[in-house]
C-alpha cells in the first residue's frame, strides 16, 4: 500500500546505487501525484515512469495508472516501457507483468519485495523471479494492513524472507551493499 511503500522508501539512502521499479495499484493521475509526493518526502528521486526512461541509480520509477510497466534493454541501457496490454489479476498496472520483465532482464541479480495489498497480484511474477534465481521478500502479516498479496506469495512458498515493514528497508540495503544473501533452508519470520 502507499503508506507501506512510503515508509520503506523514506528509510533508503539518497545514494542507493540501484534503481527501483514499483507497481502500485492506483488509477491514472493518482500515480503521478503519488510519485510527486514521494519525491518531496524521500531522499530518493521518485518519478512516474514514462516510455523510454533510462533506469538510473537512486531513482524510483512508479508505474502510471492504467499502464503496465515493463523493462527493456537497449544496448547497455535499461529503459522503461509502458504497455496498454489487458489487465492481469484484474489490475493494470499489474505487479506480475513488471516482475516477469525484471526476471527476464536481471535474473538472479534482481531482488523483489511484495508489500501489503489486496488480491494475489505478484504471486505469479514472484514464481518467475524465483525460477530465474532472484530473491523475493514479503511483508509479514502482523505489519500488513491487508495480507492478500504478500500472503499469496508466502502461501505459495515463494518468499525467501518474511519481515515486518520496519525491517524491509534494512534488508534491501543489506542486499545492495553485500550482494545476495544465502537462501535460507527455512523461511524466516
QUIVEN-V17650 format. One record per helix or strand. SS is the DSSP state (H for helix, E for strand). FROM is the first residue (numbers start at 1). TO is the last residue. If there is no record, write none. Layout:
ss={SS/SS}
from={FROM/FROM}
to={TO/TO}
This chain:
ss={H/E/H/E/E/E/E/E/E/E/H/E/H/E/H/E/H/E}
from={2/20/30/45/54/59/68/77/88/91/95/111/123/135/148/161/165/188}
to={10/22/41/48/54/62/74/83/88/91/109/114/131/139/155/163/178/188}
